[in-house]
Amino acid sequence: MNFVTPKIIASPFTGTMVRPRVSVFTQDGKIIKEARWYCPDSGTFITKGIVSIEDVDTSTPPPPSTT
C-alpha cells in the first residue's frame, strides 16, 4: 500500500472537496495510521493509503484511564 499525506482532495466523481477519514489500528506489533477518502455526495470509495507505521512501544506502561 502507498504512503500518503492526509490532505483534502477533489472528488473525481463530483468535484466536491473531500477530507480523509483517518483510522489507527494495531497489526503485527505495529501501530498503523491509515487515511481513506470517500465522496461525500455519493459515498463512493475513492482511495486509501498509509499515513504512518510505528512500532508498539512496550517499554513504557500506558497512561492511566481518565474515565
N, C-alpha and C positions, 0 to 999 in steps of 0.2 A: 504494500500500500504506500502511497505517496505521502511525503511530509507537506503540510500546508500551513499557511498563515490564516488564522480565523478572521477574515475580513468580510465586509459587506460587498456582495456581488449583484449583478443584474440577472434576473431570471431569464434563461434562454427561451422560455415558453411565453411569458407575458411582458417582460421588460421591467417588472416591478423589482425594487431593490430587496435583497434577501439577506437577513442576518443568519449566521450559523448557529446551530444548536450544538453546544459543547457538552460532552459527557466524559466522565472519568471512571475507569474501571481497572481492576487488578487482574492480571493474567500471567501465569508462569513466573511469579515473583517480580513482575514489573507493573508500575503504575502507568497506564496508558490514557492520554487525553486525546479524544477524537472529536472532530468537527464534522457535522453533516448539514447540508443545505437542502431545504425543501421549498418549493414555490408556494408563497403564501396565498395565492389566488386559487390554484388548482390542487395543492397538496402533493404534487408530483415530486418525487425524489430527484435531486439534481446531481449531487456529487458528495463524496466524503473523503477524509484524509486524516492522517495522524498529526496532531499538533506537537506532542512531546511524548517521550518514553523515559521513565526514570526507574531506577532500582528501588525496591521496597526497603526502607531503612529499618532494620530490625534491632539496631544497636540502642536506640532510644525508645522508651515507652511512649505510647500515645498520650496526648494531653487528657486531663480528666474531663468527663462529660459535664456540661452545664445544665442538663435537663433533669 
